[in-house]
Structure formats: structure tokens, C-alpha cells
Amino acid sequence: MADINLPHKYPLKFAKKVLKSTATTRDVLCSFELVPTISMLLEAAAQSTVAFCDNSEQIQGMLISAEHIELLGDISNTIYRCKIEILSPIDNYTKYSFEMFDGTTKMCFGKLLIGSN
């Protein structure tokens, strides 16, 4: 498991470690101090996209847009697994899909557009 290299600091660094990696997907451990809101889950998914970068790089990126975000159940825990998939990189922008899991139960999903330097 590789640590996530982010400039974010406690308590705003939600993406912690890469659990699993394939050519187009990453599973990332995300944890929160308190039970997260949907906005915090979305931020954790955006932070999880860093798992596609070389861990030695300090990439500056930002969430440009989020779409088709759906919450599927009550959020009650503080540890989740984010499965993030790279869909289409275009110049300095990349579209991703994400699913957030509580154990094996999918809790929310959606798509993100991230811009980077």
C-alpha cells in the first residue's frame, strides 16, 4: 500500500493509501475525523485521483466539475474505500468515475473532471 502524496493537511486530507492498482483503476482508503457529508466524500474522491500520479510528484490540481453524483444510503461510518477509474485524459483535464464503498456496500458514485498543471 502506497501513501497518497497530497499537499492537504489534517483534517482535510481524506485520501490516505492506495489499496489496489490496475492500469485504469485505483482503490484508495479514505478516512474522516467525523461522519462525512456528501461534499466530503466528493472531495475524498477528487483527492483519490492523485493515486494515478507518480508518488514523487507534487501535482497541483483542482476539481473542475462533478456530475451524476448519487448517494445510495445513509452515511454512518468514518472509513471508506474509493474506487476511482480514469475515463478520458484531454490535455490538462482528466475525467474520472468514482464509487465510494462502506465495506462491500456501494454508498455513492459519480463523475469528476480534474484540471492539473
N, C-alpha and C positions, 0 to 999 in steps of 0.2 A: 504494500500500500504506500503510495506516494503522497506526501503532504501537498496541499494546494498553495501555490505561491501567489498571494494577493497583497496589495498594499493596505487592505482593510484591517482594522484592529478590533479587538474585543470592545463592545459586544456586537459589532456589526459584521464580523466575519463569520458567515454561516457555513460555507463550504469548507470542509476540513481535510478529507483524504479521498484519493481515488481508490475505489474498491476493486473495480474491474475495468478492463480496457479492450476494445476491439478497434478495427480500422475506422468505424464511423460512430461508435457509441462509447460513452463513459458512464460508469456508475460511481456516484460521489456520495460520501457520507456527509450529511448536513445536520448540524445541531444548533439548538437555540437555548437561550437562557430561560425564556418563558415559552408557553404555548404560542406558536407563531400565528400571525394573521395571514390571509391570502397574499398580502403585499410582501410579507417577509418570505413566504415560500417562493414567490416570483423572484425576489432578489437573490435567494439561495440558488435558484435555477440559473439566473444570469451569472452569478459567481462561479457556478459549476462549469461554465463554458471554458474557463481558464484551463481546465484539465486537458484541452486539446493543444495547449501551447507547450513548448519546451520549458521544463520547470526552472531552468536557469534564467529565462527571460522575464523581465518585468514589463508586461504588456499593459498599456492603458486602454481601457475600453469602456463603453457605456451602452446601457440598454436604450435602444432607439425606439422600439415598439414591441408590444405584446398583443397577441391576438388569440382568439378562440380559447381563452382561459376558462376552465370549468372546475369547480370544486365538487367532489363526488360524495363527501361525507363530513362528519364533524371532526375538526382538528382538535386532538386532545393530548398528543404526546410532544416531546421536545427533540426527538431524533427521527430523521427521515433519510431515505435513500433517493437520490435524484438520478434518474436515467435520462441522459441528455444525448441527443443524436444530431449530428451535423447534417443539414439538408442541402444547403447551397451557398458556397462562398462566392461572393462577387466583389472584386476589388477589396476595399477596406470594410466590407459588410459581410456578415455571415448569418444565415437563417438557421435556427435550431428548433427542434421539437423537444419537449421535456415531459416527463411523468414523475410525479413525486409519490413515493411509497412509504407506508407505515407497515413495516414487516413485508408481507406479500400483498397487502391491500393497496390498490391504487387510490390515492386521495385527491389528486388534481393533475391536470395536464394542460398543455397549450403550446404556443409557438412564440419564439423570441427573435428579434433582429438585433444583433450586436454590432456596433461600429468599433473599430480599433485603429491604433496608429500604425 
